[in-house]
Amino acid sequence: MRARYSAYVLGDTAFLLWSWHPDVRPATVSFDPDLEWLGLDVERTEAGGGFDTEGVVEFRARFRRGDDHLELHEVSTFTRVDGSWVYVAGD
């Protein structure tokens, strides 16, 4: 999760696409040039350890767009594909 957040901060399209589950991966990723990421707080995790094949991360990501300070609150699911954690979905 932290790696994907960092990829959003850095605009690293290649990493974001690589870290997305191939069954749900979008064709492209675009970034809002007016958006500035301000911080990430991981609220909780479920599973996702060294012996798990699935995991859940609840997080809050703070960002600014113009004068508006906003927050993305999501519960994300991850799974392993070929030994690497990949993003599946978020609510």
N, C-alpha and C positions, 0 to 999 in steps of 0.2 A: 504494500500500500504506500509506504513512504517513497519507494522508488517511482511509482506512478505519479504521485504528487510532485516529486522533483522534476519528472519529465514534463508535466504541465507547466511548472514554473519556468523551465528552460526552453520550452517549445520543442521538445525532442519527439517529433512525430514518429520516427523509426522505432524508438523504444516503446511508445504507447501502443503502436500497432502490433509489435512483437509480443507484448505482454497481455494482449487481448485474446480470449479463447477463439480459436479459428472458426468455430461454428457461429459466433455472434460478432466477429470483428467487422467494423465498418470498412468500407473501401478507402476512405480518407479521414483525416482528422484536421480540423481547422481551429485556429485560435483567434480569440477576440483581442485585437491589438489594444483596446481600451481597458482591458482587464489586468489587474495586478494582484497576484496571489500574496497573501499576508501571513499565512500560518496554517499548520495542520495539528489537530488534536485527535489522537486515537482514543475513542471513548471505551471500547471494549473489543475483545476478540473471542472467538469460539473456535476451538480446534486450530488447525493450521500449523501444527508442530512438525517436527522432523519425521514422524512416522504417519502423519495424516495425509490424506489425498484431497481433502476439502477443508475449507476454512471460511470464516465470516469475520469481517472487520466493520465496526461502526465508527464513523469518523465525522468530524466537523472541519471543513476547510474554509478559512476566512479569505475574502477577496474584496477588492475595491474596483468599482467601475465608475469613473468620473468622481463625483462627490459622494456616491453611495457606497457605504460599507455593508457588505452582504456576507451570507454564510451558506455553504452547501452542507447539508446534514444527510448522510447516506449510510445505509447498511449494505455492504458489498459482499458478494460471494466470489470465492476464488477456488480453483481446482488445479491440480498438477497435470501438466501435459509434458511428456518426455522429461520428467524430473523438475520442471520449472513451474512456479506458480503463475497462473494467468487469471485475469479478470473475466468473470462470467456475466454478472449482472449486479444492479444496484437498485435499491428502493429508497 
